[in-house]
Amino acid sequence: MKKLFAVSIVPVLAAVALMGAPQTWTAEISDDMCANNHMKMGAMGKNAKDCTAACVKAGAKHVMITDGKVYKIDNQDFKELAMHAGMPMRITGELSKDGQGVRVSKIEAMPAKKK
C-alpha cells in the first residue's frame, strides 16, 4: 500500500511544483477588453500597442496571450507591460495556482530571425 501511495503521489507533486516554477512563453501583452481582437474597439488605436494603451487608460487590465489562450497578469504594476504591449515578446513568470494568471518577472524582445 505504501509503494502504491508513493508512486501515485509523485506525478501530483511534480505538477504542483511546475505551477510555481518560472516558465517562459512566446506571447503578446494585450488588454482584457480586446484580447487578441483589437478591431472590435476600432477607434481606440491604430495598432495593437496604441489600442492596448488606450484600453488600459480606460480601465482595462493587461493580459498575456500565447497560443490563443488569454492569461490575466497578476502584477499589473510590472513596469514593462505598457512598453512591450502589442508585440511578440519572450515573457517569463509564474503560472498562478488556478492556471488562469501569470505573475510576470521578465519581458524581453524576441531574437531577430536569422536569414
C-alpha positions in Angstrom: 0.0 0.0 0.0 2.8 2.4 0.9 4.5 1.8 -2.5 1.3 2.5 -4.3 0.8 5.8 -2.5 4.4 6.8 -3.1 4.1 6.0 -6.9 0.8 7.9 -7.2 1.8 11.0 -5.3 5.0 11.7 -7.4 3.1 13.0 -10.5 0.9 15.2 -8.4 3.8 16.7 -6.6 5.6 17.3 -9.9 2.6 19.1 -11.3 2.2 21.3 -8.3 5.9 22.2 -8.4 5.6 23.2 -12.0 2.8 25.7 -11.3 5.1 27.8 -9.0 8.2 27.4 -11.1 9.2 30.2 -13.5 8.2 29.5 -17.1 8.9 31.3 -20.3 6.4 31.9 -23.1 6.4 33.5 -26.5 3.5 35.8 -26.0 1.9 39.2 -26.6 0.8 41.7 -24.0 -2.7 43.0 -24.7 -5.7 44.1 -22.7 -8.7 42.3 -21.4 -11.2 44.4 -23.4 -9.8 43.5 -26.8 -7.5 40.5 -26.0 -6.4 39.3 -29.5 -9.0 41.3 -31.5 -8.2 45.0 -31.5 -10.5 45.6 -34.4 -13.6 45.4 -32.2 -12.7 48.7 -30.5 -11.9 50.4 -33.8 -11.2 53.9 -32.8 -9.1 53.1 -29.7 -5.8 53.0 -31.7 -4.1 52.5 -35.0 -2.3 49.3 -33.9 -2.2 46.7 -31.1 0.2 48.8 -29.0 -1.9 52.0 -29.2 -5.2 50.1 -28.7 -3.8 48.4 -25.6 -2.6 51.7 -24.2 -6.0 53.3 -24.8 -7.9 50.4 -23.3 -5.7 50.3 -20.2 -6.1 54.0 -19.8 -9.9 53.5 -20.0 -9.7 50.9 -17.2 -8.9 47.6 -18.9 -6.2 45.3 -17.4 -3.1 43.9 -19.2 -3.3 40.3 -20.2 -0.8 37.8 -21.8 -1.8 35.9 -24.9 0.0 32.8 -26.0 -1.1 30.0 -28.3 -4.6 31.6 -28.4 -5.1 31.4 -24.6 -5.5 34.6 -22.6 -3.9 34.8 -19.2 -4.6 37.5 -16.6 -1.5 39.3 -15.4 -1.4 39.2 -11.7 1.1 42.0 -11.2 -0.4 44.9 -13.2 2.2 47.2 -11.8 5.1 45.5 -13.6 6.7 48.5 -15.3 7.4 47.0 -18.7 3.9 45.9 -19.6 2.9 49.1 -21.4 6.2 49.4 -23.1 6.0 46.0 -24.7 2.3 45.8 -25.5 1.2 44.6 -28.9 4.5 42.9 -30.0 5.6 39.3 -29.7 7.9 39.0 -26.7 9.5 36.4 -24.5 7.8 36.6 -21.2 9.0 34.8 -18.0 6.8 34.4 -15.0 5.0 32.0 -12.7 1.6 30.5 -13.5 -1.0 31.0 -10.8 -2.4 28.0 -8.9 -5.6 28.2 -10.8 -3.8 28.3 -14.2 -5.6 31.5 -15.3 -3.0 34.1 -14.4 0.7 34.8 -14.6 3.0 36.8 -12.3 5.4 38.3 -14.8 9.1 38.6 -13.7 10.8 39.4 -17.0 9.9 40.6 -20.5 12.4 40.6 -23.3 12.4 41.1 -27.1 12.4 38.2 -29.4 15.7 37.5 -31.0 16.0 38.5 -34.7 15.4 35.7 -37.1 18.5 34.5 -39.0 18.4 34.8 -42.8 
